[in-house]
Amino acid sequence: MSKQNSRIQFAANKIKGKIAEEIAKQDYIDNGFEIQETGIGSDFIAVKSNEGTIYKEYVDVKSGNARLTKKQKQTKSLLKKDHIP
């Protein structure tokens, strides 16, 4: 694949990822969650309060064959150790 084609593919993948993230955010909002941006290795945190219990979910949206980055893998590992979904 040429450099030009690689750049075009990268741009297309970036757009697909943003669209997938917006769809996921809207789905969470439609189900009563508030969205908090993170910038720490996940796309956002979905938060919902139910009868005094606060439920938090760290969400990293992937589309197609996208893989986790090194930072996202580290965050996932830390969250798993702390039993955080």
C-alpha positions in Angstrom: 0.0 0.0 0.0 1.4 3.4 -0.9 1.9 6.2 1.6 -1.0 8.1 0.0 -3.3 5.2 0.3 -2.1 4.6 3.9 -3.0 8.2 4.8 -6.4 7.9 3.2 -7.1 4.6 5.0 -5.9 6.1 8.3 -8.2 9.2 7.8 -11.2 6.9 6.9 -10.5 4.7 10.0 -10.3 7.8 12.2 -13.7 9.0 11.0 -15.3 5.5 11.4 -13.9 5.4 15.0 -15.4 8.9 15.8 -18.8 7.9 14.4 -18.8 4.6 16.4 -17.9 6.5 19.5 -20.7 9.0 19.0 -23.2 6.2 18.4 -22.0 4.4 21.6 -22.3 7.7 23.7 -25.8 8.2 22.4 -26.8 4.7 23.3 -25.6 5.2 26.8 -27.4 8.5 27.1 -30.6 6.9 25.8 -30.3 4.3 28.6 -30.0 6.9 31.4 -26.2 7.3 31.7 -24.2 10.5 31.9 -21.0 10.7 29.8 -17.7 11.9 31.2 -14.7 12.4 28.9 -11.5 10.8 30.2 -8.5 11.1 27.9 -6.8 8.5 30.0 -6.8 5.4 27.8 -10.5 5.1 27.4 -13.0 7.1 25.3 -15.4 8.0 28.1 -16.9 6.9 31.4 -20.6 6.1 31.5 -22.1 6.9 34.9 -25.6 6.1 36.2 -27.1 6.4 39.6 -29.7 3.9 40.7 -31.3 4.0 44.1 -28.2 5.5 45.7 -25.8 3.2 43.9 -23.5 4.7 41.4 -22.5 2.6 38.4 -19.4 3.5 36.4 -18.3 1.9 33.2 -15.1 2.8 31.4 -15.8 2.6 27.7 -13.3 2.3 24.9 -15.1 2.0 21.5 -13.5 0.1 18.7 -14.7 -0.4 15.2 -13.7 -2.9 12.5 -10.4 -4.6 13.4 -9.1 -1.8 15.6 -6.8 -2.9 18.4 -6.1 -1.4 21.8 -3.1 0.9 22.0 -0.4 0.3 24.6 -1.9 3.0 26.9 -5.4 1.5 26.6 -4.0 -2.0 27.4 -2.3 -0.5 30.5 -5.6 1.2 31.6 -7.6 -2.0 31.0 -5.1 -4.0 33.1 -5.3 -1.5 36.0 -9.1 -1.3 35.9 -9.3 -5.1 35.9 -7.0 -5.3 38.9 -9.3 -2.9 40.8 -12.4 -4.9 39.6 -13.7 -1.9 37.7 -15.8 -2.8 34.6 
